[in-house]
Structure formats: C-alpha cells, structure tokens
Amino acid sequence: MIKCSIIYFVFCATLASGAALSEESKSSQRHVRSAQLNTNVIQELKAAQSKLKALEAKFNALVENRVLMLKGRDGRDGRDGASGPKGDAGPPGPQGAQGPQGISGGGVQYVRWGRTLCPSYSELVYKGRMAGEHYTHTGGGVNYLCLTENPVYGKYKDGLQPGSLLYTTEYEVTSSNPFTKNVHGHDAPCAVCYVSSRSATLLIPGTNVCPAGWSREYHGYLMTAHRGHAHPYEFICVDKEPETLIGSSGGTGGALLYPVSGVCGHGVPCGPYVAGRELTCAVCTR
C-alpha cells in the first residue's frame, strides 16, 4: 500500500506537471496570437490611413479646380451677400482745391444818371443824354430815358405828329444846389452800365450807403420833376458829381430835374429826417 501510494503520488504529480505545462503552452500561444492580431490591426489601420490621405488629396484637388472654374465664369466670384449695418460717419476730409470760376449768372444793368462813364469794374454799354416829356405836358411817358447818341430809324414820317414828344432833360438847381459845381440849366448826360458778377440791382432813397452784402455802384441825390408842374416823373438817383452836355447852357426847358426834400411830419418821420433837406440816394448791386 505504501509503494502504491508513492507510485500514485508520483503519477499524480506527473499529471499535474503535464497539465501545468499544457496550460502554460496555451497561454503562450494566446500571447502569440494576440501579438499577431495587434500587428495585423496596426497594418490595416496604416493602410486605411494611407487610403484616407489619398482620398483627401483628390478631394482637395477637385474642390480647388471647382473654385477656379467658378471664378473664371463671367468674371464673378458669386452672388452678393446681404448688406451689413451702416457704419459710423468718419471725420471730414481736407478741403479740396478751389475749382474753376463758373459761368456768370447773367449780370445786371443800371443807368448812371448824370454821368457818361461807369465804374472801372463794370462795362459801359452805351452813353447818351437824358430825355423825357416836356414839363408842361399833361400826358406822355412818366419815366426818364437814357437816349442813345446814335439813332437808327425804321419807317418814319417827317414833321411833328400827334403823340408823345421827347425833350432833353435840364438840371434845375437855382434855389437849391446840392452839387459841388453849378450845373443849372445844363442838359444831363447818362450812361448804361453792366456788371456781369451781380444778379440784382436796387435804388435806395434817403441814404448814400448800401446794406451789408451789397456793392455800391454810385451815390448822389434823389431828383424828379417839380411838384407844381403839369407833368409828373419818376424818382431817380443822379450822381453826386454830375456832368453836363457841351453847349447846353441855354435853359430851353423840356424835361426838368429838381432835388427832392422830405416834409417832416407828413409821412416822413421827424427825428431821423429833417424837413427841407435834400435827400441822398444810392444804387446798389449784389
């Protein structure tokens, strides 16, 4: 029994040792298979990664080619997008250089009564002599005219005809002469002037200065017909230094010019105006 037990123990130990060796062999085989599997997986992943890179390169090439084709069509990159919100206004830029002078707006003309010349900056259209209806006539025109020195006739009939008549105009300043020289009885000249840089003209009675922003063409004294004569006339501004026509000192009558005085308390306010003083005037443009 003892020998048999020893033999059985040895047999059992041998079996156990063989089983242990068999299990170790299986574990080793599992490790080998696992390592082989990992190697295969890694190789497959690398192959897939390589394929993905190749596909990505092809895709990028197609996209780039498509973009180039779209840019080349009709010279446009694509449709406009929606407008964004308006930004804040920037600071004002520097002032540019002054442009060329524009075309004149037409200019103005006026009559300089009592003179044959215009200011240096204006154009003399023509010079002439003052004319109007005779002071004893009850009809006819009521305005003074600057009659040209070079008449041109159309159809006419010689001899005086029924209708209006023109006479030269004389200064009448015996009782009141506001001028620096004696012009009484002489005929008065006139000049028609043109200023291209102006657009309005204004006669201001009662002063010899112009308002701010206006240019004074000339100044002088307010004159018209005598209040007791049959023929009325307009008020005009006669230059403060009047000229006379040569050979016209005979005092033959015709249209006449008298200084104008204010009557204090009868429409003309007392205080700023003084009764009986000859009134000045100014012709202004702008």
Order of alpha helices (4+ residues) and beta strands (2+ residues): alpha-beta-beta-beta-beta-beta-beta-beta-beta-beta-beta
